[in-house]
């Protein structure tokens, strides 16, 4: 049997692997200019690049919505 690298996600529990993937997606979004807010009343806490000038009127997106939008832009 082939030995797995210590950082291989197959060496992790489902919860650990999910957290690693989520952090990678957060890093991807922030590197593309998305801003993450804290303390919003619902699950919408991402601000699109360019909307940070006026946060009061900015549209907020969920993690999944922001990820989908950014992936479509990158294609």
N, C-alpha and C positions, 0 to 999 in steps of 0.2 A: 504494500500500500504506500502511495506517495505521501510524503510528509507535507503538511500545509504550513505556509508562512504564518508566523504569529499574528500578523495584522489581517490575515484573511478573514473575511466576514463569516465564513463557514465555521470558524472557531468561536463564534459569539452566540448568545441566546437571541431569540427573536426580538426581545425588547432592546437589547444592546445594538443589534444590527439595524433596527428601525431608527434608533437615536442617531447612529452614525450616518445613515442616509439622510435624515432630516437636517443634521448639521451641515452636510455637504451641500444640500439644496439651499440652505440659508446662506452659505458662503457664496454659492453661485449667484443668487439674487443680489446680494450686497455688492458683489464685484461688478454687476451690471448696472448699479446705481439705484436699486430699490432701497427704500428706507423702512426700517422696522420700528414701529411705535410700541409703547407699553401702555397698559392700563385702558385699553379700549373696551367698551361694554360688550362687544361680541367678538367673534373670531376674525374680524377684518382689521388687520394691523399693518399692512404693507402699503406704502405710498410709492406710486410709479415715479420713475426718473423724470425730472422736469416739473413735477407738481409740488416740490418742496418749498417753493417761494410763497405759496399761500396755503398753509396747512388747514386753515379753517374750511376752505372750499374744496380741498383735495378729496378725490374719490379713494376710499380705502378698499383693499382687496384682501381676500384670504390667502393663505400660503399656496393652496392649490391653484387659485385663479392667477396669482402673480406668476407662478411657475409656468402655467400654460401660456400666458401672454408672452413671457420672455422667451420660451422655447420657440414659439411661432415667429418672434422677431429674429431669432438667431438662425432660422432656416434659410 
